[in-house]
């Protein structure tokens, strides 16, 4: 089930998968750089703070998370030239909180609402544009997550 919300003139895709909410990081990255969304996502994903946050989320929510590979990635982060792509993260750690879909109109990188709303705060621009609120990690339903996601994205 896909839904869209309009945030400051940008359509942001929302998906429900196995009763979990996923928000398009690709659409969110358009606030930072509409022409190079994959670079925005990769740069965000490559920071040590993001890796630690997503790793914590995966350990809590994913019984098949590869903690050995996570530790290796975490140790590599912060070094010069370290770049982490979505594909590399998913393949090495068996992550479920971030996913990528190929396709011109329905493709992109999607993250669980907990992770995506953490990204909202990180994408806030220097001039105050973009996103500014972080999520409550515990959400009860698709509707409340959608409402929270809209608030997260609009402020």
N, C-alpha and C positions, 0 to 999 in steps of 0.2 A: 504494500500500500504506500503510495507516494503522495505527499502533499507539498505545497509550496507556501512560503510566507514572503511577503514583500517587506524588505527592510531598507529604508533610505533609498528606495528606487532599485534595489537589487533583489531579484528573486532567489531565495535560498531554499533548496530542496530538503525535504524531510522524509525519511523512510522508516517504516516499522518492519522489523525483522525479528521473528520469534519473540514477540511482545516486548521488544526493546526498540528504543528510538535512536536513529542515526541521522546526523545532520551533515550536509555537504560542506566539507572543508574547502573544496574547490570554489564553491560559491562564496564562502566567507573570505577566502583569500583575495577575492576581487576587490575588497575594500582597500587592501594594501597595495596591490598591483594587478590590475585587471588583465594585463597582457602576459604575465608570467606567474600564474597561480601555482604551478608545480614547484617553482623555485621558492616561493613563499612558504609552501607546506614543508618542503625539504629543509629549509633553514630553520623553521620552527621545530621540526621533528629532530633536528640535529643538536639542539641544546641539551645540556646535561639535566637541567631542571625539568624539561619536558620528558626526557627519557625516564627519569626517576618517577615522575608522576604517572606516566602511562604504565610503567613497569609495576608500580604499586597497584594500579587499577586492575591490570591483568592478573596479578597474583591473587587478588581478592575475588575476581569474577571468572577466571579461566583455569579449570583444573588441568588443562593440557599445556599451559604456558611453559615454555622452555627457559627455566631460570638460569641455566648454565650459559646459554647464548645471550640472555639478557645481561648477565654479569659482564660478559665479554664486550658487548656493545657499550655498556655503561662505562667500562674502563677506557674504551677508545674515545668516548665523547670528551670534548674539551681540547683535544689535540689539534694542532694546526692541520687544516685540510680534511678534517673529519666531516663526512657528509652521510646522512642516513636518509634513504628513500623509503617510501611507504612499502614498496615491494620487498626491499631488503629486511625491513622490520618484521613484516608478516611472515616471510619465508624462514627467517632465522629463529623467530621466537614462537611461532604458531599462534600469533596474536589474533584476537577476535574483536577487539575494541576499535580497530581501524580496518577499513576494507577499501579496495579499489575496484571499480567497474569500468570496463572498456565501453566506449560508445560515445557518439557525438552529442546526442541529446539527453541521454539518461545515464551517462558515465560520469566518472570523477572519483574523488577520494571522499569517503564518508567516515565519520567517527561517531561512536556512541555519544549520546547527549552529554554524559559526564565529562568526557574528554573534549568534545567540541566546545562546550561552554568554558572550559579551562582555556581553550584556544582563543575564545572571545577576548579574554582579558589580555592575552599576549599579543593579539593583533591590533590593539589600540595604538593608533598613530601618535607620533610626537606632538602633533597639533591638536590632539584630542578627538580626532575623527576615528571611526571604527567602533570597536567593542570595548566595554568597560567593566562588565560585571562577571564575577565568577559564579559557578553553580553550587547548589547544594548537591552533594554527591548522592543523596538518597531521594529518589523521585518515585511516586506511587503509581502513576498511570501515564499512558500516552498523552492524554489531554493535559495533564498538569505539566508534563515535560514540554509539550508544544507551547503552552502558555509561558512557561519559564524561559524556553528558548527564545521566544519572541521578545520577552523583556530583556534577556541577555543581549540579544542582537541589536535591539533598538536603542539601548542606552549606552 
